[in-house]
Amino acid sequence: MTIFTIVIPCFNEAEHIGMCLSSLNNQNFPRNQFEIIVVDNGSEDASVEISQALADRTIVYPDGKVGAVRNKGASEAKGQNLVFIDADCTLDNDWLNRALKLLSRDANTAFGGGCLLPPNASWIEKCWLLEGRDGNTLPKELIGCSIVTPRKVFKDIGGFDECMASGEDSELSARLKSAGYIVNMTRCLNVTHWGNAKTQFDFFNRQAWHAEQYKKSWRSNIKDPIFLLALVFCTSTVATLVLLPIGSTKTFLGIILLAVAPSALTVKRYFRTNRGPHNIKEALCSYYLDALYLTGRAWGLLRIALERVK
């Protein structure tokens, strides 16, 4: 009997996919009771070759966004339960045992975990994935690198949205709740994430890419506080640049908004960790990353607006 099917979307992850698959093959769980499916989205590196050597099946699926890639793996699954893991993550040896224990308590619940810092974490990773007194900060919604759900629940809600370039995981989480299912976030399903942005340039580009999720529905975007904050930040930036030569009161107001918006995110992140900054350096670095975060999201919004004008 196949209890778990582990679906791993992959795109140019030769640096990490070997570690990911090794951590799965080394689980303290009967190997004949779970299968590993890697769905490759058109990698140009050695990802496919590595996956073919270490996974049960490697499906080459070059067309489609990440939701479609995940759904493709799920459609080929034999397991009673689906596990979605990202190719740049590793699991400790008892991860599947804990997942089964959680599912045995409630078969109609989707479970998710958070991200642990790798041993060689950069200052960007440490200040972005702030750890609190109790450990890592758990996300409020499911994230694609750690999802466990009964296959029948996943099929009932129609799987991931295949039109979204990003944010398909949180959208799935919201749809599960709307359908009456419970979404339980727990540190029992934490994974170590090795593919975090380690440079400011990569961090900015990742946020600009995440802004692609705003293309789907402006109506649903209005309900997203982060979208509204990014919109305010984007508008304030443009207005400040336009009005800067004039030097009016509105210019001063725009500058204040630009300074305040990131601080709202910083305060929120520290509040969720249940602690304050360890020192002034950490506080300033965290604020800077939130400013860079909003700048990336604002740039992504601006690109979407320009595309629609064309």
N, C-alpha and C positions, 0 to 999 in steps of 0.2 A: 504494500500500500504506500502510495506517495503522499506524504503529509504536506510537504511544502514544495512549491515551485518558486525558485528565486529568479526574478527577472532583472537583468542588468542592462540598461541602455548604455551604449558606448560610442564615442566619437573621438578618435585620436587620443586614446588613453593608454598608450603603450607604457608610459612611465609608471602608471598605477595599477592597471588591470591585473597584472600578475599577483601583486600583493593582495588585492581584493579577492581574487579567486582562491588563492592559497589559504586565506583566513576562513573561507567557506569550506574548503576541502578538509580543513583541520578541526572542524566542529566536533564537539563531544556528543554527537548525535548520529544514529545509524545512517550510514551513507546511502543505503538503499531506500531510505524513506524521504529523501529530498533530491530534487534535480536542479541543475543550474542552467539557465538559458541566457546567453548573451545575445543581444540584438544590436548589431553594428550598423550605425547610421551613415556608412560610407567613409570609414577611416582611411587615411592615406599613409598611416604609419604601420607598425607591426601589431596593432591591436587584434586583428582577426587571427593571425597566426598564434599569438599567445592564448587567445580565448579557445581556439580549436584544441589546443594542447591540454587545457585545464578545466574547461567547462564541459557539461554533458552535450550541449548543443550550441552552435553559433549560427545565428540567422543573419544574413547580410540583407539589410533593409535600408537602402540609401535614400529613399524618398519618404517624406513625412517629417513632421515636427516631433518633439520629444514625447508628446502624449500619444501620438500614433505609434511611435517606437515601443513605448511601454505596453500599449494595447496589443501590439503584434506578439510580443512575448507571452502576454496573458492568454491570448487566443490559442497558443500552442501548449498551454500548461496541462499537466496531468494531476498536479497536486490539489488537495482539498483546500489549501490555503495559499494565498499569493504573498510573496515577499518582494518588495521593490527596494533595491539597493543601487546606489550610484557606483560607477566604476572606479572612482577615486576614494573609496571608503573601505575600511577594514573593520572586522567584527572580532570580539573576543571569543574564546572557544566555547562558551556556554550560552551564546546569544540565542541560538535556535531552541535550546531547552527552555529558556525563559519565555520566548515567544509562544511556545506550545502551552506552557503553564498559564499564560495570560488568556489565550484563546479558550482553554478548557473552562475558564470561569464564566465567559460570556461569548458565545459563538456569533452574536450579532453586533459585535463591536469592531471597529477599525482602530488599530493601535499605531502609534508613531513615537519615534524617539528624537533625540537631538544630536548635536555634533560635539565631539570632544576635540580638543586641540592636539595636533601632532607634537611629538617631543621636540621638534626643531621649529616650533612656531615663531613667526616673526612678530614684530611689535604691532603690525597691522592686524594680524590674526588675534593677538591677545587683547587688543583694544576694541576689536569689533565683536568677537565672541567672548564678551565679558563673563568671567566666572564669578559666582556669588559664594555665600557661606555654605550653601548646600551642594555646590558643584556647578555644572554648566547650566546656562539659562535655556529652559525648554521653550521651543516655539509654541505659539497658541494653535497653529494649524499644522496639518501634515506637511512634511517636507519630503521630497522625492528620494532622498538618500536613506530613509528608514520608515517604511510603511509595511504593516502586516494586516491582512484582511482576509476573511473567508472568501473563497472564489465566488460563491453564490451572492454574497453582498456586493462584490465588485461588479458582477454581471447585472445585478438588479438595478444598479444606478447608471449602467451604460459605460463604465470605465472612465478613462481620462478624456478630457476635451482634446480633440485632435487638431483644433484650429489655433491653439495658443502656442506661441513661441516660448513662453515662460509662464510661470504662475499656475501651471496645470495642476500642481499638487495641492495648493491652497484652495483652488476652485473645486477640486474633488472633495476636499475636506468640508467645504461649505455645502456642497450638494448632498453629502452623506448626512449631515445634520438636518438639512431640509427634508430629507426622506425619512427622518425619524431614527436614524442610526446614531449610536454613541461613538464619538471620537475621543479616544483616551491617549493623552500624551504622557509618556513615562520614561524615566531615565534608564529603566531596564532594557530599553532598546536603543540606547546611545550607540553611535558608531564613531570611529575616528576618521575625521575628514582631512585627507592629505592634499586636496586640490584647492584649498582656499587661495584667494588672491593674496599674493605676497609682496606686490609692488603697488605703488599708488596708481600707476597707469593701468594695471590690470583691474584694480578695484573700481576705478572710474568706468572703464569699459564694461565691466560686468553689470554695473548699475544701469548704464545706458542700454545694455541688452535686455535687462529685466523690464525696462520701461516698455518693451514691445508688447507686454501683456495688456497695456492700456488701449491697444488698437481694437480689441474685441467689442467692448460695449461701454460707451461713455456714460450710459445710465447707471450701470453697476459701478463704474469708477467713482461716481459721486458719493457712494457709500463707503469708500475706502479712504481713511484718514491720511494714509501715506500719499495717496494720489493728490488729495487736496493740498497737502503741505508742499508737495513737489510743484503743483500748479501755482501756488502762491509764490514759491521761491523762483520759479521760472518767470512769472509775470513781473515780480519785483526786480529781477535781474535786468530784464529787457527795459522796463520803465526807468530804472536807475541809469542805465547806459544812455538812453535817449535824452533824459532830462539833466544829465550831469553837466553839460555845458551851460545850462540855464542857471543851475544852482538854486533852484526853488525849494520851498518847504517839502514838496512832494518827493524831491530827490533825497532829502534827509530821512523822510519816512520810509522810502524804499531801502535805504541802507540799514535802517533799524530792523526792518523785516528780514533782510538778508542775514543779519546777525542773530536774530531771535529764533528763526525757524530751525536751524541745526540744534540749538540749545534745547528745544522742546524734545527732540529725539534723544539727545544725550541724557536728559533728566529721566525720560521714559525708560531708557535702557538700564540705567543704574537702579531705578525703582524696581524693575523686574528682577534684578540680581539680589535685591534686598540688602544692598550695601551702598556705601558711598565710595568715591574714588580713593585708592590707596595713597595717592599723592597728587600734587598739582600737575606733574608731567603726564600722568595717566589721564587726568581729567582733560587736559588740553589736547592730547592726542585723540581721545575719544570724540571731543567736540570737532576736531579737524576732520576726522573720518566721517562724521555725520554731515559736515558741510560738503565734503567730497561726494558723499552718497547722494545728497540732494542735487548737487551740480550734475552728476551723472544722470539722475532721473530727469532733471530739467532738460538736459541736452537731448535725451531720448524723446521727451514730449515735444520739444521744438522740431525735431526731425519728423515726427509723426504729423505735426501741424503743417510743415512744409510739403510733405508728400501729398497731403489732402488738398493743399492749395494748387499743386500741379495737376 
